[in-house]
Amino acid sequence: MSAGCGKAPTIATSMYNNGMPISITAANMQRRYILNVPTNYDKTKPYKLVVAYHALNSNDHSVYHENYYGLLPLSNNTTIFVAPNGQKNGAPCSGTGVGDSGCGWPNTSDQDMQFADAVVKQVEDNFCVDTNRIFATGWSYGASMSEQTACERPLGGTQAAGWGVRAIAIYAVAYLSNSTNCKATKPVAYYATHGTCDHTLTYDGTSACSTMTMEQGGVGIAKTWAAVDGCTWQLPKKVTSGAHVCTKLSGCMSGYPLEFCSFNGDHTAYPDNGQPQSSWGPAEAWAFLNQF
């Protein structure tokens, strides 16, 4: 249970559940995030926490507008959600509408990771968080930042940040390309979806849609995490007919499953049709996270 358990929040109720950005200082920059708290919040009850990172050219308002990748309506008042806002050109993104051209997660000198640290600490200090059930989710650039979070902030890791993610749910991922990029060393439960003809981030390095390698692509990154999670590696089934197919690896360490879903499509967080309202993606992702 976090430090906020049993305490009245100092963040005013007017600052959450309405898309209002909250300002916070991290790595010597004034950043912001959007917060949603269960409508029947009980300060004595520990809640799950989901950190939802936006994609390139998106922002915190985008994630809020899409109900945190469709997970908020499925959470049934069990979860606190945060949508951090990225940066561009060495400065915090400042767009006030839905979307912000060039806004992303360069994570130069680990600034974005330090920002996530500050957001999680502020939420934990104000609200009752189950510190064993913190998750990250995101699409594209946001998926890469989620994977980076799992790498740098795994639950049970030795980092000084004081928090870690139990699992991640990501949609179309590639490694972050910066000096602080790291490879997984501590187990984190892993769920991913990827379109077989993703023109932006390659599925498995074999598609004509991208020039990236197998190791850089969605399947290759899943293979890396399979090794860390102790799973018996098998190439996930690649959809050949129908809309999608999901593979759950066997042999994983207890409590650290890995699921990879292949779908017939391009670069989207919402397979198979790109629309959150009728995609199977959010329900499958929430079922994975909600098992913990």
HUPE-V922028 format. One line per field, one symbol per residue. phi: phi as a letter, one per 40 degrees, with the letter a starting at -180 (. if undefined). psi: psi as a letter, one per 40 degrees, with the letter a starting at -180 (. if undefined). burial: # if it has 16 or more other ideal C-beta (glycine too) atoms within 10 Angstrom, else .. A space follows every 10 residues. Layout:
# HUPE-V922028
phi: ???
psi: ???
burial: ???
This chain:
# HUPE-V922028
phi: .ccccgbccc ccccbagagc cbcacafgbc baabbbbdcb dbccbcbcbb cbccccgbac ccccccfffg cdcccfgbac bbbcbcaafg bccbcbccga dgcabcfdfg ccccccdccc cccccbbcbc ccbbbbaibf dccccccccc ccbccgcbcc cgaaccabbb bgbaccbacc cbbcbbcacb babaccbccc bccagbccca bccdcccdcc cccccdcccg cccacddcdb agcaabbbcc gcddgbcbbb bcbcibcacb cbbgbccbcc ddcccccccc cc
psi: hideheihie hideeieeeh ihiihhffih aiiihhihdf hheehhiihh hhhiiieaad dddddefffe dddeeffeih higihaiife iiieieahih hehagdfhff dddddddddd ddddddihhh eeghiiiihb dddddddddd ddgiheieie deiihdiihi hgiiihgiee hiihdihhih hiihhefhed hideeeieei eiidddiddd ddddddddee ihhihihhhd iadihhhhii eiihegihhh hhigaagieg ieeehddeie ddddddddde e.
burial: .#.##...#. #....##... ##.#.##... ########.. #....##### ########## ########## ##.##...## ########.. .##.#....# ..#####..# ########## ####.##### #.######## ########## #####.#... ..######## ######...# ...#.##### ######.#.# #####.#.## .#...##### ######.##. #....#.##. ...####.#. .#...##### #####.#### ##...#..## ##.###.### .#
